[in-house]
C-alpha cells in the first residue's frame, strides 16, 4: 500500500513540477511579449507626441514618467532603458514655449531608472552613456525665505549641458548649471555642479577633477594601464553586434588572467 502511495506521490510530484515549469515559461514569454509591444519607437503611435524621435530610438517598457513630449527631442539610435523618467515642465499640458527643453543626442544609452527633469534647457550630446539611476535636472528650489517651506519657494532654473562622449556613472546627480565638456567620465554617486573641461575624470561630493588630459604630458595623474585595443579596433568591434562583443569579452578575460598571473609572480618574488 505504501509503495503504491509513493508511486502516486512521485507521479503527482512530476506532474506538478512540469506544470510549474510550463507556467514559468508562459509567464516569461508573456512578459517578454508585453515588454516588446510596450516599447516606444519611431514605428509606434507614441512617436508623434515628441518634438523629434529619431531613427532607431527605443524607449524601454515599462517606461517611467514621460511627459512634455512636444519639448523633448531624442536623436537617432539612442536607447533608453526601462523605468526612465524624461519630463519637460512641471506637469503634463503646460505650454513651454517655442524651444525644445530636453534634447538628447544620437547614439546615446540612458540607463534604467534614470531621471531627466527639464524646465528650461537640458542638452545631452551624442554618444553619452549613463549608468542606472542617474538624476539630471536644470531646476532647484531656493531656500532664502525663512518662513516658507522650501518646497513652496520659487524655483531657480540654470541650463545643463553634457558634452559628446561623456560617461555618467551609476547614481550620479547632475545639478542645475552643470556644463561637462567632451568625453568627461563622472564617477558613480558623484554630485556635480559647475563647469568641467574636456577629457576629465570627476567624482566626489561635491564633484572635483580627479584626472585630466594635458596635451603635452598626457593624462595626469598617468593612467595605470594601457587599453586592450585601439579606438579604431574598438569601433570596428562595435558594429559587429554580438560577435564583436564576444571578441571583447574574450580579450577582457585574457587580460584578467594575465594580471592575476603577474600578481602571483610579484607575491612569490616578494
Helices and strands as residue ranges (DSSP letters): H 2-38, E 40-41, G 45-49, E 52-53, E 58-59, E 66-67, G 69-71, E 72-74, E 79-80, E 85-88, E 102-104, E 109-110, E 115-118, E 122-124, E 129-130, E 135-137, E 139-141, G 150-152, E 155-157, E 160-162, E 167-168, E 173-174, E 179-180, E 185-186, E 191-192, E 195-196, E 200-203, E 208-214, E 218-220, H 231-238, H 241-269
